Amino acid sequence: MAKVFGHIAGHPVGSCFANRADLRAAGLHSQRIAGISGNPREGADSVVVSGGYSTDEDFGDVILYTGHGGNRDGRQVGDQSITAPGNAGLLRSELEGHLVRVIRGAGGDSPYSPAVGLRYDGLFRVESHRSVWVNGFLTFQFRLVAVDTGRVPSDVREQDGEEYVTPFHGDEAHSPVPRQPSQAQRAVRKSAVTQRVKDWHEGQCQMCLQFLAVPGGFTYSEGAHILAIGRPYDGPDVVENVLCLCPNCHVLFDHGGRYLTDELGVVDGLTHEQIGELRTVRAHRIDLRYVRAHRRRWVAEG
Amino acid sequence: MAKVFGHIAGHPVGSCFANRADLRAAGLHSQRIAGISGNPREGADSVVVSGGYSTDEDFGDVILYTGHGGNRDGRQVGDQSITAPGNAGLLRSELEGHLVRVIRGAGGDSPYSPAVGLRYDGLFRVESHRSVWVNGFLTFQFRLVAVDTGRVPSDVREQDGEEYVTPFHGDEAHSPVPRQPSQAQRAVRKSAVTQRVKDWHEGQCQMCLQFLAVPGGFTYSEGAHILAIGRPYDGPDVVENVLCLCPNCHVLFDHGGRYLTDELGVVDGLTHEQIGELRTVRAHRIDLRYVRAHRRRWVAEG
């Protein structure tokens, strides 16, 4: 059964369940016992936070979630592996930006847990992970950050005469920070379409041919729309309008540092000299209309 | 006078002003006449949208904003230049992710304009730009996307039986899209501290030594925290904890594909072999405590 990322229709944030069987029947978490629903190929789509691991920490909008393995009756008695299915699934979701449903269960001593049963608490992203040594055994701790828990995003208030904002999204979600612009420089759109293109190219950049390999057996790449989505460009989210690029080539391509010829030559936007050729695979057809419309953003032509 | 990015204390979104002089006195827009407050070094911090350029288009949460130059009495009579101060300022803000205050003025035919005077309408990011030919003259059109206009972020509603969401942030802000995870894969934190480090290195990656040059005379780089901000790492936002990296090295560094030795050697996280040395400048001191704490995320040591 293919993973379904995001909210599940009919079960809004705050929905409660008596037990794991009901949760599973609702489609929120496919596993009967395991805390992580995930695999290395698709990623993880949901986790249950139930206090089973003593190293879990729950700050509400930020959860430090312990990977699976090596645990017996709440005690760490062996190493965890980053290639174990659930852990590799969370790592894949970290790299791909998949959102993970968080279900909190009763038990443990977290103030955020429900009193009884299980509660769907919304979508989190896997921001990062680290190795943690517990009783001398290797474990992994994933940092989950709230993205959509159905609440109003900002809580602006006066504090010591200065204006503070508690961002709901983002990295400082658990602590008030002085109000100042703190913004992603780059936002990369994700979709089933971009994922398909990345899969075809196995993460290899179509321009510079680099693989960005990280531990755990994954390659990082980005799905780049040739003609940007949204006004004024109105490029479509179809595979014929998407390239698999490394972040560097993606930045250059989006800001006029690279464009393509009709023969799919890669051109340096500063010198207007061709510096290479776009790598293609048979399955991945590219529509020249989008290539030309992108080029017209940067190059004066008829 | 140094540019102030973000909201101005005492003047919340929706504040109204009778004229440009009052707007200037409030600190919202430093220019008496020009529509763009900006320069190539610092970026643009505010724009006034007043319908002076016929090619401006206002969709509410998305504004297509025409650069300055070559315009007489609302008619394009000459080319614009991307190196003109305001245009270069907007380009800098696009590359750096600076948020721009948008002030709408009466005039023009936009339904989003105030009936009289000027109104502060919140913070937008400069998502992209393109060349547009108007009467045979080159102009630039910047795409501004609402980030913080003081409204509730999402408007979930039923439409044709499917659940749709109108994201307030992000790229599809002006049109409803099917509800599905659409998430930045990478979020890069911005601060005065990261900007200072990037300035010291003039945008050169400290690991691979690349410059990512884009048209307009700018180099793209990212400020990377060595020890990540926020729980559980709690790395500080200080120059001693920040590197200037290209996006590729930043991805690798954040996911264990690169780490540093105490001598600031650059190590491949898969092979654990040293592949280079971190480039440093005299002014930029790096604190080894953060280097070690980052390394401990990936490497088993005592």
Interface residues (C-beta under 8 A of the other chain):
Chain A: F5 G6 H7 A9 E57 F59 V62 L64 E94 L95 E96 G97 H98 L99 L123 R125 S128 R130 S131 W133 L138 Q141 R143 V147 D148 V152 P153 S154 E163 H169 G170 D171 E172 A173 H174 S175 R179 Q180 P181 S182 Q183 A184 Q185 R186 A187 V188 R189 K190 S191 Q210 L212 A213 V214 P215 G216 Y220 E222 A228 I229 G230 R231 P232 Y233 C246 P247 N248 H250 V251 L252 D254 H255 G256 G257 G269 L270 R296 R297 W298 A300
Chain B: F5 G6 H7 A9 E57 F59 V62 L64 E94 L95 E96 G97 H98 L99 L123 R125 S128 R130 S131 W133 L138 Q141 R143 V147 D148 V152 P153 S154 E163 H169 G170 D171 E172 A173 H174 S175 R179 Q180 P181 S182 Q183 A184 Q185 R186 A187 V188 R189 K190 S191 A192 Q210 L212 A213 V214 P215 G216 Y220 E222 A228 I229 G230 R231 P232 Y233 C246 P247 N248 H250 V251 L252 D254 H255 G256 G257 G269 L270 R296 R297 W298 A300
